[in-house]
């Protein structure tokens, strides 16, 4: 196991009715800006619960944060914060709203001329407003981690800072009951591939992290189809919600090599073609596993045995079956598994490669051995 430092300071309030906890989690003298997305929280009861919890606080709201949060929209929230002297941000929504809120709390304290430099130039965040969140769509794990993905036009970039980790996160599975089947599918797929990015690399004798990762994968494969078949299954919703949080809270990635090739290529698919983030991942991961099967052989064999229960075959056959079973799982979750499934063709690969080059995504993977040529080969396998 590699050396690491792990710390996660987000307080989690899990369970039905826990939105009320925000009343005691935000200082009484705070002036709060509540951020949300397209307005679904005003139809599913979440907004009313938040409003009731904030009855004794000074607060206002800002809505309209996109599924891939856009810089220009977020900067409008930043201007409102500065103009009206807000000093606390409460994000209510899914990962995009929470990611957007992370940028807002950093940008509101940024001293430079252009806050986009936090992402474009990697300028370190040195100060940020306090942030809390109420999660309504389990997927990204953003509610307890330090990362965010922000878009500006076709550019979709990542920044990280411990200063934007939420102080608290409310996880009430009941808030997910109004999600569409596509949103359920996207959330499960996103969480599943977060785990795979940290697990299917190469062994470093990190037994605790591996077992946690395998448990999360098994849970998502078991509970995901249940949530699609019976959307009112609260046990499935609860297990999915907590699994998605644990998939990217820093624990299973501590002391182990990580990949993230699927995500980096996937970001370019979203940025250029508007494909849902999770659906880009279900398209790209099988191709990455096929192309990198030798580099990932030991962990693919471990995955086939411990997660999928496949043991009696040659190594090559085990890996083939593992990849096939993973694709079958994605299909059971009603997700695309090839570029052709989303109406992309070989000619579109050039656009993706140019974007990878533009964003300096030139040495991907746990071995940094995936250059643009290899990325193209992965995309060809994904057709």
N, C-alpha and C positions, 0 to 999 in steps of 0.2 A: 504494500500500500504506500502511495506517495504521501509526503508531508502535506498538511493542510491546516487551515484555521477555519473553524465553522462557528458562526454565530447567527441566530435568527431571533430578532427581538419583537417581532409582530405578535401581539396578543390576538388569539383566535377565539371568537365567540361562536360556537357551533350549535345549531339546533333551531327548532321552530320558535319564533317570537324573540329571538336574540337581537333584532334590530333595536329594541328598546335600550340595549346596553350602550348605544352611542351617546345617550344623555349623560351618562357618568364617565364616558371615555374622553369627552372633549371638555376642556376647561370652560367654566361658566362665563369667563370674560372674553371668550373668543368671538370673533366676527367671522362667520363660516360662509364659504361659497360652496354650494352643492353642485357638483358636476354630474351630468348624465348624458345619455345618447339620444336616440330617436324618439323618446317619449313613452316607451312601453311601460316604464315604471309607474306611469300615471294611470295605467289600465289594469295592472296586476296587483294593486294594493301595496306595493313597496313604497311608493312615494308617500302615501298617506301614513304608513308606519313611521317613515323617516320624519315626516312633518310633525307627527305627534311626539316623537322622541325629542325633537328640537324646539318644542313649544316654549321653553324658557330660555332659549338661546337667540342671539341676533344672527340672522342668516338670510341669504338670498340664493338664487339659483342661476345656472347657466347650462343650457341644453344644446343638443345638436352635434355632439362629438361623433364622428363617423366611425364605421366598423374598422377602418384603417385610419386612425386619428391623423388629421391633416394639420400641419404646422400653422397655416393661416387661421384656421378655426381656433386652435389652442391659444394663439397669440391674442385673439379677441378676449379670451378669458383672462389672460395675463394683464391686458390693459384694464379690464374691469377691476381686477384685484388691486392694481396700483392706484387707480382713480378713486376707488371707494374704500381703500384701506382694510381689505380683508386680511386676516392673519391665520386662517385655518382652511384647508380644503377637504371636503368629504366627497369621495367618488362613489357613485351608486350606479352599478352596471356590471358589464363583463370586462374582459381583459383590455379591450380597446379603450374603454372609458378610464380604467385604472392606469393604463400606460400613458394616456393623454394627461391625466392628472399628475403623474410623476414628472412629465415634462413641464407642466404648468408651474408646479411648486419650485422647480429648479430655475426655470426661465424668469419667474417673478423676482428672483434674487440675483440674477445674472448681471454683471457689471459691464459686459462687452457691448458692442454695437449690434450684433446679430446673434440671437440665441440659437439659431440653427447651427452655429459653430460648435455647440455642444455635441452635435451628432456628426456634422460634416468634417470637423477638424479634431474631434475627440477632446475638446477643451474640458478639463476636469470640473466637476461640480464642487464648489467650495461652500455653498450655503443653499438651504432649501426651506420652504415653509413646511410646517407639520401637515401630515396627510393621514386620513383614515379612509376606510372603504367598506362598502356593503356589496358583496358579490352576488350577482344574479345569473351569471352564465359561467359555470365551471369549465375551464379549458386551459388558460395560459399559465396559471400559478402566479400571476402578477401581484396578487393580493398579499403575498408574503415575501416577495423577492426584491432584488435591487435593479432589475432590468426593465427596459421599455423599448418598444418599436414604434417609431414615428415616421409618418410619410410627408413628403413635400412634392406634389405632383407625382411623377413616376419613381422618385427616389424613396426607398424604404430602408431606414437606417436604425441602428441600435445604439443605445447608450446605457451605461450602468453607473450606479453610485449608491453606496450605503445610506446616503443622506435622503434618498427618496423612498426607502423602504417604508411601507405604511406602518403607523404606530399600532393600529388594530385592524382586524378584518372580521366582519360579520358574515358567517356562512350559514344561511338558513335554507335547507334543501327545498322548502316549500316555495321559495321565490323562483325556483326553476320550472314549476309546473306549467307555466305559460309558454315555454320554449317550443319552437317548431321542431319537427323531426330532423330537419337539416341542422338546426342549432345544436340539438342533442348529439347528432352524429359528429359534427365539427368539434365539439368539446371533447368527446371521448377520443377521437383520432388525434387531436392536438396533444392531449395529455399523454396518450400512449407513445407518441413519437418523441415527446420530451424525454420520456424514460429511455427509449431506444437510443437516443443520441448520447446518453451518458453510460449506457450499459453495453451496447454492441460495438466494442472497440477491441481491446486486447486485455488479457488478465494481468492484474497487479496484486493478486492475493488479497483483494478487498472483500472479504466474505460477507461482512455486515451490509455493505452497500449493495452487493450483488443480490443478497436475499431480500432486502427491501425492494429493490428494483423488480425482481421476479414476482414478488407479491403484488406489487402495483400493476404489473402487466397482466397477471392472472385475473385480478379484480376487474380491470377495465374490459378484458375479453369476456368475462362472465356477465358483468352488469350492463355493459353497453347495449347488447341486443335486447336485454330485458326492458331497458328504458324505452327503446323504440317500440317494442311489442306492447308494452303496457305503460303508457306515459304517466299514469297515476301511481306507479310503484315507488313509494317514498323510500323504501329501503335501498332500492337500486339508485335512486337519485342521491341519497345521502352518501353511499359508498363511492359513487362517481365524483361527487363534489370534493370529498376529502382526499381521494386519490389524486385528483387534478392538482390540488394544493401541494401535496407531498411530492408530486412528480417534479416540481421545479422550485422547491424552497431551499435548495442548496445542500440538503443532506446526502442524497444518493450520488451527487456529483463531487463530493468532497474526497480528495485523495485518489481519484481515478482519472484516466484519460477521457476526453470527451471529443465528439465528432462535430456535429452541427452542420455538416455538408448539406443535408436535406433541407434544413432551414434556410441556409444562405441561397441556395438555388431556388427554393420555394419563394423567398422574398421577391426575386426577380420575376417570377410568374405572376405574383400578385400585382407588383408595381407596373408591369407592362400590359397585362391582360385582364386585371381585375378579378382574378380567380380567388375564391375564399382561401384564406391562409391554410386551414387544415386540409383542404382538398388538394392544395399544391403538395402537401407533405405526403398524402396517401399515394400520389402519383410518383413522387421522386424517391421515396425510401426504398421500394422494392428494387429499383434500378441501381441505387447506391449499393445495396446488399449484394446484388449480382456482380457488379463491377469490382467491388472490394472484398469478395468472398475469401480470397487467400489471406489478405491482411486481417480479416475479422474471423478467420476460421474457428479458432478456439472458442470465442464467445458465441458464435453462431451454433456450434455444437452444444454448448452449455444451454443456450436458449431452447434449442430443439428438445433437449432432454428434460430440463427442469420446468419450463413453461408450457411446452406443447406436448410433452410426454412421448416424444418419438425417440426410439432407441435402437430398434433392430433394422439396421441398414448400414451401408458403407458411409464414410464421411461425406462424400459428394452427394449421395442420395439423401442423407440427413439434412444437408444444407438446402438442397433443392426443395425438399418437403417443407422445411421451415419457412422458406421464402414463399412457397405456394400457400401455406396455411396462413401466413400473414396477409397476403393478398386476399385470400378468402374471407378473413376477418374484416378487412376494409370493405369488401363488397357486401358483407352482411350488415355493415353499418351504412350502406347506401352511399358509399363514397367512390369517386372515380379512382382508377388505378393506372391510367395511361394518359398521355397527352391527347390522344385521339378521343378519349372520353369527354374532353372539354373543347373539342373542335380545333385543336392545334395540330399543325403539320410540320414536316421536317424543315420547311423554309422558316418557320418561326423560331427555330433553335438559334439562328444567327442573332436575332434580337436579344435573346437571353444571354448569349455569350458576350455580346457587346456591353450589356448591363453589368455582368459580372466583372468585366475588365474595368468599366467606369468606376465601380465601387471597390476596386482593388481586392476583389475576392479571387485571388490568384493562387493561393496555396491552402486549400481546404483539407479537412479531415484530421483525425487524431495523429497522423504521421506527416501532415502538411504535404502530402504527395499528390493531391488532386489539383492539377493545374488546369488551364482553360481547355487544353486538348482532352484531358480526362473528363472534365465536366461535359464536354460535347459528347463524349462516348456514353456517359451516363444518360444524357438527354436522349440520345438515339435509342438506348435500351428502354427508355420510358415511353417511346412512341406506341 
